[in-house]
Amino acid sequence: MTTRLRVLDDGAWISVDNYREVRVSELWRLDSDEFCACDLTDLIVENFQTVGVDGSTVEVRVYGQCIACGASGTTGWIPVGRILDGSFTEIDRSVVRHPRPETNS
């Protein structure tokens, strides 16, 4: 079964099978020392750059800003949900997200 993933509305939404599922203007807790020096980044998601899949995990790269220190930029791959039995299930918005480590291919 194929699942369609797209970035819509100039980076404002992630679409899964033509349904808007994940939106910007969310505050995500991010555990990544690659984005800023904060112990946990309080990231306001401003724009989705791209969407992809790693196994059954739907991941995004986002442009955002840490509201604690002001650092801004583009993240690594961050999980936003899973495809289970052909349906999208969003990751709980209150969890701390851990970007997937970058690999050199």
Secondary structure, 3 states (H helix, E strand, C coil): CCCCEEEEHHHCEEEECCEEEEECCCEEEECCCCCCCCCCEEEEEEEEEEEEEECCEEEEEEEEEECCCCCEEECCCEEEEEEECCEEEECCCCCEECCCCCCCC
